Amino acid sequence: MRRHGSPVRALMATFVAAIFFLPLYVALANVFKRGDLITKEPAAFPWPPTLHNIIAVLTRPDRLYWVSLTNSVVVTGLSIVVLTVLSAMLGHYLARSHGRWVQIVTLLLLCGLMIPAQAILMPVVRVLQATGLMTTLQGLILFNVGYYIPFGVFVFTGFIRSVPVELEESAAMDGANRFQIFWRIVFPLLRPATASVLIFLGVWIWNDFLDPLVILGPGQGTTVTTGIYRSIGQYQADFGSVFALMFLATLPVLIFFLLLQKQFVKGLTGGASKG
Amino acid sequence: MGEGLIGTAVATGRARSSSRRRRPAWPRIRHFLGFGGPGLAVYTCFVLAPILISFGYSLTNYNPFNPPTKYVGLHNYRMLLTDPTFLTSLKVTTILTVIVVVTPNVLGLAIAVLLDRRGWLYNALRSVFFLPMVLSSVVVSVIWTRLLDNDGPINQALRALGVAHPPGWLSDPDYALYSLGAILSWQMLGFCVVVWLAGLQGVPTEQLEAAEMDGAGPARRFWHVSWPLLAPALTINTVVLMISAFKIFDHVQVITRGGPGEGTTATIAFVVLRTAFEENRGGIASAQAVIMLTIIATASAVALRLLRRREVEL
């Protein structure tokens, strides 16, 4: 059991955290501040607070926020669902089969964990152009699936190894086929792994900037991140709107994070302690 | 993690195949195609094939708007070895990587030691440090661009404190790269805090109490009891930070666009994308990408090996 901290430690910790939080405080304060005050007194507390910036973003005539939000929800949602299904099945195959073939596939997937998207984007664009998927949401979703599948597979493979194989063997004896066994018996047992995959990939894909920027292309479609990027150029002086847009774009992830914080941390710290 | 996985795959593969009768070919293939097929097909189209295409393009003068594409051998690589833009990007990326590997690691450990106590206050403070990890790099970049603006809050505060000419954090070529490093460190700090804290929680209280009874002060307790047990946390932090630092693109694109001046903050990832999509020099961009991949693979393999050896020795 760890000890409770002394008052001095509590004070010091709070002080350090407050300094660390300052940038976010300034950003948050500016969401609720009048435009002219943002440049004049950026760090002042927003009093009286105004909802003007938020309303301005929500009611923009070109509906930038709503379009971006819809695109981000569609891309993130479909990507993580397809990723979970495909990587759980591939992970199951790799965990339960043996031989040279399995080693080769594992090794190939391992390479993918390290490859930065920047290094392969140009050929990816060629592939998408050849299949007519360039500048489409489907194209972006397919790329996300291919790019993040190694992560999903390794989370699932590791987890499936800890599930006793006898369960599957007895179900096979009762005459169930492989798909039935997997979806009815194995998959429901993988809940913690599924949660990890959904949470991490959800946040990564929601926050992804480079891939939508290149694949959706200029002007065509925006996700929340590319929407923010484009609006910095447009507004120039109107930082109130930019901060409001960022706030609204981050809100879904923020809520997600606050609800699932424990699982998030658990997933991150898998191998961080010895023994 | 990776090496362990291969290790187990190899070990179990050998143990089982000798004792078990092999299933007939067709059900095996059907099983593979049914479970592995869809995932591997997408992975092949969007990752494996592009890697091979990159290798291929790197040996040509490929330019989508200037056909025909011809084989030029190693010409692109030879050219890059003396190309000032590319060499600068290697230097910039190296400096950034050193900053990003060292700063969040060191500060993160200090903060983790400070926060390693029970109670709601410490839980809440932990979330504060973790928050930037779930923010998009675009959001973080825009926030810091405002903060570090020549007339932004930070310089306003410095002026109020009597600094007549505070530096142009992002507009001065001498400062911009280090400002970028500071921003990245701020965003990555939370990750390190979480990993260090998990490591600290794995240190058995009995050992710490035993050391205390033997008269060891806090510093010696940390150094002799906790620190050796934190080796895996150091490995994770270092490798993850290194890989993330090597591919920094978003912050550069949003905050500095490679400037101010001649490529003072242009990282390899930024240069690869600019060469590919703005200059349309596909062959050169592919050669840059291949070099980038080689560096990342080598550096993380070496780091992993060194740190793992240290883990065993401790």
Interface residues (C-beta under 8 A of the other chain):
Chain A: M1 R2 R3 H4 G5 R9 A10 M12 A13 T14 V16 A17 F20 F21 P23 L24 V26 A27 N30 T39 P42 A43 L86 S87 M89 L90 H92 Y93 L94 S97 H98 G99 R100 W101 V102 Q103 V105 T106 L107 L108 L109 L110 C111 G112 L113 M114 I115 P116 A117 Q118 A119 I120 L121 M122 P123 V124 R126 V127 L142 F143 V145 G146 Y147 I149 P150 V153 F154 T157 G158 R161 R178 F179 F182 V203 W206 N207 F209 L210 L213 V214 V224 T225 T226 I228 Y229 I232 F239 V242 M246 A249 T250 V253 L254 F256 F257 L258 Q261 F264 V265 L268 T269 G271 A272 S273 K274 G275
Chain B: M1 G2 L5 I6 T8 A9 V10 T12 G13 R16 S17 H31 F32 G34 F35 G36 P38 G39 L40 V42 Y43 T44 C45 F46 V47 L48 A49 P50 I51 I53 S54 Y57 I111 L114 L115 D116 R117 R118 G119 L121 Y122 L125 S127 V128 F129 F130 L131 P132 V134 L135 S136 S137 V138 V139 V142 I143 W144 R146 L147 D151 G152 P153 Q156 A157 W186 L189 F191 V194 V195 W196 L197 A198 G199 Q201 G202 T205 L229 A231 P232 A233 I236 I243 F246 K247 F249 D250 Q253 V254 A269 V272 L273 A276 F277 G282 A285 S286 A289 V290 M292 L293 I296 A297 S300 E311
